Structure formats: structure tokens, C-alpha cells
Amino acid sequence: MKLVWKLLRQHVSVPQLLGFFLANLLGMLIVLLSLQFYQDVRPVFSQEDGFIKPEYLIVSKRISAVGALSSSTTSTFSESDIQDLRSQPFCKGIGGFVASQYKVACSLGIKGVAQFGTEMFFESVPDEYVDADVKQWTFDPEHPMVPIILPRTYLAIYNFGFAQSQSLPKISEGVIGLVDMTIVMRGNGQEQHIEGRVIGFSTRLNTILVPQSFIRWSNEKFAPEADTSPTRLIVEVYNPTDDAIVKYMNEHGYELEDDKLDAGKITYFLKIVSAIVMCVGLLISILSFYILMLSIYLLVQKNTEKLRNLLLIGYSPARVSLPYQLLTLCVNAAVFVISLVALYFIRQYYMQMIWAMFPQMDEAPMWPAILLGITLFLIVTVLNAVAVRNRVISIWKNKE
């Protein structure tokens, strides 16, 4: 093996190998960095709610200035409205928000001491649209306790507005479950006190959400004659960035939570840009592969007589090909390792800036980029080895 390598390495072109090395390094680094950057930055634009999935959109009817002054204008959705929306190709599923039709008051306290009280309301959606623990998200009239999901903005308003001005203790999400909550419901000539417990916060719902079973039970008891038609709809869609969604909503006078839709568009745009950059990196890697193959072919061509002589004295094509294959293997391995090291340090640099702006953001794993790098390394190495072997075999077949 050493003698064969000494014989064949005389025509090895270091500048050509260096050109392949740098081109392949640049291509692989671009591919890995584009994938890792997309994984790291995506949560900034599409923060997934813990209780409402990102492919759910909240739809309501647009209320004009004239409609707001007219009592005859309704903002509820009829059954025909719901069926028409359900029949659209972008709609995967649909559910309605049902509001409480009675008076609700709530008092909050700590260790049994009431701190303040407020009027409030409840809304519910079908339970399958709420990604909460089934054991927690339930209501039993025989043992009444109401689980509640609050908007995260409510906690911020309390902590930085009401609590600060009234010298009350601030409450974090971790201890909100320890706060005593007493709910008072009045209607239909009845009044009932019931315990409530906040089980979490939502960034996508600007409402006080309770289980659907509770809304049905309480409306039947305290407002049996009230109209419970939904005033808002939760729509599960296949693609939140589908242009047909916006077109349909505008034609029917419906409104969406535009910030969430814009976030979906930004995420979609980020995905497209990352794909384009990744394709550019793959193109550079493919071109670098051809540079290496051209270098190997030129090297084999210069050593044609030596290779033919080695084959004539009994060396097999596999043994003659091995030095070139090991050479490409070492170069590709060096490219892979250096790419991962460079990716690590570049990622540490931009993640510091991202964490400075979004300290609550979780760190994305690096294993998708590592798996992609391993895949590229194996593909390029195998193709190099096969090409070199085929070239040597063609010389062996024409050795006479």
C-alpha cells in the first residue's frame, strides 16, 4: 500500500485539492448553517401556544361603526355561516366560541384572605381544540371546580398595573395555581359560589377559557332562554399562510387575528429563504464535487501508465483505487469536522444576540444539522469512491 501511494502521489495537485476543500467546506457550511439558523429563529416568529395549536385561527365578524350603534345587527355566526366556512378547501375543522349568558363575578385571594374582586365572563370551545391535560380540563357538577385558562396579557396587566398601584403582591405563572379564586354566578333567580383554578395561560386567546361542559351546564342553569350562538369561531386550517383564507375572510366581512396570521406568513417566508440558501449551499457542494472528480481524473490520467503497469503485474483494481479513495475520504472528513466546528462558533455568536432580545426562547437542538452533515459526507464520499473505482476499472479493461 505504501509503495503504491508513493508511486501515485507524485502528480497530486495540492492547489486543486485545496480548491475542492475550500469549495466543499463553504458549501457544507452554508447548508448546515441555513438549517440550524432556521431551527433557531423559527420560535421567534411562531411561538407555539401551550394550549392552542398554531394551525388554529380565530375568526369573528367585523363590526362597523353603524352596526355598533344598531341593536338589530348581530355578530353571531349562524349555522349556514359555519357550514359555508367548513366547506372551504383550506378548512380542516371548525368549532364555536360559546359565551356565558349570565353575570359572573370573581374574587381572588391568598391564603383565604380576599385581595380584590372583579366582574368577568367565560367562553368555551370544543375540548378537542384545547391542548390541555384531560384530567385537568374537565368539570363535574357533583364536585364543582372550574379549570380556567387566562390570556397571558391579563397576568402582565395585573403585575405591572393593578398590583403595583395597589401595593399588592405580584404573581408569577408558577404560583398562580396557589391563588384562591371564588366565582359567583347569578342568573335565572339563582346564585351559586364555586371554586376556580387557573391551570395555564394562552398567548393566542384573548378570553377567559373554561371547559365546554361547564358552559353548557351553567348556561342551562342560569340562562336557559339565552341565545348561545357562537360569536367567534376557531378554525383549524391546513396552511395558515394560504392566500385563500384572507380572500375568503375579506369577501364575507370576517376578521382574523392578523398578528398571528402575519407570524405565520413570516415563518413561511423564513422557510422559503432558508430553503433558497440551502439550495445555494448544495449547488456549491455539487460544484466542489465536480472539482474533486476533475482533479482525480486528471491525476489518474497522468498516472495512466503507472496504473496500467500495476494492474499488469497483478494488483487488483480495488487495491489500485484505494489510495485515491482514502485521499477523498480524508478530505471529506476534514470538511465535515471543520464545518461542524465553524457552525458551533457561528451559532454561539448569533444566539447571544437572539437571547438578548428574547431571553425566554428555548435553545433548538443541533442534531438535525449534524445528521444532514453526516448524510452529505456519506453521499459525497461514496460517489467519489465509486467514480474512482470505475475510472480505474476502465483502465484495467484496456490494459492490453
TASUL-V916255 format. One record per residue. N is the residue number from 1. RES is the residue in three letters. NEAR is the number of other ideal C-beta (glycine too) atoms within 8 Angstrom. Layout:
((N:RES:NEAR) (N:RES:NEAR))
This chain:
((1:MET:7) (2:LYS:5) (3:LEU:6) (4:VAL:13) (5:TRP:9) (6:LYS:7) (7:LEU:10) (8:LEU:14) (9:ARG:8) (10:GLN:6) (11:HIS:8) (12:VAL:9) (13:SER:9) (14:VAL:6) (15:PRO:6) (16:GLN:11) (17:LEU:13) (18:LEU:8) (19:GLY:10) (20:PHE:13) (21:PHE:11) (22:LEU:8) (23:ALA:13) (24:ASN:17) (25:LEU:11) (26:LEU:11) (27:GLY:16) (28:MET:15) (29:LEU:12) (30:ILE:13) (31:VAL:15) (32:LEU:15) (33:LEU:13) (34:SER:12) (35:LEU:13) (36:GLN:14) (37:PHE:11) (38:TYR:11) (39:GLN:11) (40:ASP:13) (41:VAL:10) (42:ARG:11) (43:PRO:11) (44:VAL:8) (45:PHE:10) (46:SER:10) (47:GLN:8) (48:GLU:7) (49:ASP:11) (50:GLY:7) (51:PHE:11) (52:ILE:11) (53:LYS:9) (54:PRO:9) (55:GLU:10) (56:TYR:12) (57:LEU:13) (58:ILE:13) (59:VAL:12) (60:SER:10) (61:LYS:10) (62:ARG:7) (63:ILE:7) (64:SER:6) (65:ALA:5) (66:VAL:7) (67:GLY:9) (68:ALA:8) (69:LEU:5) (70:SER:7) (71:SER:3) (72:SER:4) (73:THR:9) (74:THR:4) (75:SER:8) (76:THR:9) (77:PHE:11) (78:SER:7) (79:GLU:5) (80:SER:6) (81:ASP:9) (82:ILE:13) (83:GLN:8) (84:ASP:8) (85:LEU:13) (86:ARG:8) (87:SER:6) (88:GLN:9) (89:PRO:4) (90:PHE:11) (91:CYS:12) (92:LYS:7) (93:GLY:7) (94:ILE:11) (95:GLY:10) (96:GLY:13) (97:PHE:13) (98:VAL:12) (99:ALA:10) (100:SER:12) (101:GLN:10) (102:TYR:13) (103:LYS:7) (104:VAL:13) (105:ALA:11) (106:CYS:13) (107:SER:10) (108:LEU:11) (109:GLY:11) (110:ILE:10) (111:LYS:5) (112:GLY:5) (113:VAL:6) (114:ALA:9) (115:GLN:7) (116:PHE:9) (117:GLY:7) (118:THR:6) (119:GLU:7) (120:MET:8) (121:PHE:8) (122:PHE:13) (123:GLU:14) (124:SER:11) (125:VAL:13) (126:PRO:9) (127:ASP:9) (128:GLU:5) (129:TYR:12) (130:VAL:12) (131:ASP:6) (132:ALA:11) (133:ASP:6) (134:VAL:6) (135:LYS:5) (136:GLN:8) (137:TRP:11) (138:THR:9) (139:PHE:12) (140:ASP:7) (141:PRO:6) (142:GLU:4) (143:HIS:5) (144:PRO:9) (145:MET:10) (146:VAL:13) (147:PRO:14) (148:ILE:12) (149:ILE:15) (150:LEU:12) (151:PRO:11) (152:ARG:9) (153:THR:7) (154:TYR:9) (155:LEU:12) (156:ALA:8) (157:ILE:9) (158:TYR:11) (159:ASN:10) (160:PHE:7) (161:GLY:8) (162:PHE:9) (163:ALA:13) (164:GLN:9) (165:SER:6) (166:GLN:7) (167:SER:5) (168:LEU:8) (169:PRO:5) (170:LYS:8) (171:ILE:10) (172:SER:6) (173:GLU:7) (174:GLY:4) (175:VAL:8) (176:ILE:11) (177:GLY:7) (178:LEU:5) (179:VAL:11) (180:ASP:9) (181:MET:12) (182:THR:12) (183:ILE:12) (184:VAL:11) (185:MET:14) (186:ARG:10) (187:GLY:11) (188:ASN:8) (189:GLY:3) (190:GLN:9) (191:GLU:6) (192:GLN:8) (193:HIS:6) (194:ILE:10) (195:GLU:9) (196:GLY:12) (197:ARG:10) (198:VAL:12) (199:ILE:11) (200:GLY:10) (201:PHE:13) (202:SER:14) (203:THR:7) (204:ARG:9) (205:LEU:11) (206:ASN:4) (207:THR:7) (208:ILE:11) (209:LEU:14) (210:VAL:13) (211:PRO:12) (212:GLN:10) (213:SER:9) (214:PHE:12) (215:ILE:15) (216:ARG:9) (217:TRP:10) (218:SER:12) (219:ASN:15) (220:GLU:6) (221:LYS:10) (222:PHE:13) (223:ALA:10) (224:PRO:8) (225:GLU:3) (226:ALA:8) (227:ASP:5) (228:THR:8) (229:SER:8) (230:PRO:11) (231:THR:10) (232:ARG:11) (233:LEU:14) (234:ILE:16) (235:VAL:12) (236:GLU:11) (237:VAL:13) (238:TYR:6) (239:ASN:7) (240:PRO:11) (241:THR:9) (242:ASP:9) (243:ASP:6) (244:ALA:9) (245:ILE:13) (246:VAL:9) (247:LYS:8) (248:TYR:12) (249:MET:11) (250:ASN:8) (251:GLU:6) (252:HIS:7) (253:GLY:6) (254:TYR:11) (255:GLU:8) (256:LEU:12) (257:GLU:8) (258:ASP:7) (259:ASP:6) (260:LYS:13) (261:LEU:14) (262:ASP:8) (263:ALA:11) (264:GLY:12) (265:LYS:9) (266:ILE:10) (267:THR:12) (268:TYR:9) (269:PHE:8) (270:LEU:12) (271:LYS:9) (272:ILE:8) (273:VAL:8) (274:SER:12) (275:ALA:8) (276:ILE:8) (277:VAL:10) (278:MET:12) (279:CYS:8) (280:VAL:9) (281:GLY:17) (282:LEU:10) (283:LEU:9) (284:ILE:13) (285:SER:15) (286:ILE:9) (287:LEU:10) (288:SER:13) (289:PHE:12) (290:TYR:8) (291:ILE:12) (292:LEU:14) (293:MET:10) (294:LEU:9) (295:SER:13) (296:ILE:14) (297:TYR:9) (298:LEU:10) (299:LEU:13) (300:VAL:14) (301:GLN:7) (302:LYS:7) (303:ASN:12) (304:THR:9) (305:GLU:6) (306:LYS:9) (307:LEU:13) (308:ARG:10) (309:ASN:8) (310:LEU:11) (311:LEU:12) (312:LEU:7) (313:ILE:6) (314:GLY:4) (315:TYR:8) (316:SER:6) (317:PRO:10) (318:ALA:7) (319:ARG:9) (320:VAL:14) (321:SER:12) (322:LEU:10) (323:PRO:12) (324:TYR:13) (325:GLN:12) (326:LEU:8) (327:LEU:10) (328:THR:14) (329:LEU:11) (330:CYS:8) (331:VAL:13) (332:ASN:13) (333:ALA:9) (334:ALA:9) (335:VAL:13) (336:PHE:13) (337:VAL:8) (338:ILE:9) (339:SER:13) (340:LEU:11) (341:VAL:8) (342:ALA:9) (343:LEU:14) (344:TYR:9) (345:PHE:8) (346:ILE:9) (347:ARG:13) (348:GLN:8) (349:TYR:8) (350:TYR:10) (351:MET:10) (352:GLN:8) (353:MET:8) (354:ILE:12) (355:TRP:9) (356:ALA:6) (357:MET:6) (358:PHE:7) (359:PRO:6) (360:GLN:3) (361:MET:9) (362:ASP:4) (363:GLU:6) (364:ALA:9) (365:PRO:6) (366:MET:10) (367:TRP:6) (368:PRO:10) (369:ALA:13) (370:ILE:9) (371:LEU:8) (372:LEU:11) (373:GLY:14) (374:ILE:9) (375:THR:8) (376:LEU:12) (377:PHE:12) (378:LEU:8) (379:ILE:8) (380:VAL:12) (381:THR:11) (382:VAL:8) (383:LEU:9) (384:ASN:16) (385:ALA:12) (386:VAL:8) (387:ALA:10) (388:VAL:14) (389:ARG:12) (390:ASN:8) (391:ARG:11) (392:VAL:14) (393:ILE:9) (394:SER:8) (395:ILE:13) (396:TRP:10) (397:LYS:6) (398:ASN:6) (399:LYS:8) (400:GLU:2))
